[in-house]
């Protein structure tokens, strides 16, 4: 459920996301389609349109995880912020936007196994930054982005490349 409003050039969004334990899960299988636990995640986002060419956006999420009943493992709760500073450099083609994008992820509670702290808490952390190019169609858009991850702890680290395509339906 998401609610949105706008105050002039400031656009706000608030709500929450719920991820349920769906799909077949087996603790003995290397790859499974789901994590077998529930996550409830309140979200808040804002976009500020400084000018027709320049915008700034943030999306913050708090994730609260339940225990995986099959493994008795509980991933710690986390805070995540995605950010974007976008610029439309060609006034005659405002559909093209070039941005600096990234995210900050911080796990603020310990992982637990059978109700006890796992290892040193196994708290994850990461920061990413990189360029993005977006072309906005009349109904939809396409985005290409690359993010370099750094300051990573207890998570996979690497380069993140994404090609996104969106259309309303």
Secondary structure, DSSP 8 states (H G I E B T S, - for coil): -EEEEEETTEEEEEEEEEE---S---TT-S--SS-SS-EEEEEEEEEEE-SSSEEEEEEEEEEEE--BTTTTEE---EEEEEEEEEE---GGGTTEEEEEEEEEEEE-S--EETTEE-TT----EEEEEEEEEEEEETTEEEEEEEEEEEEEESS---EEEEEEEE---
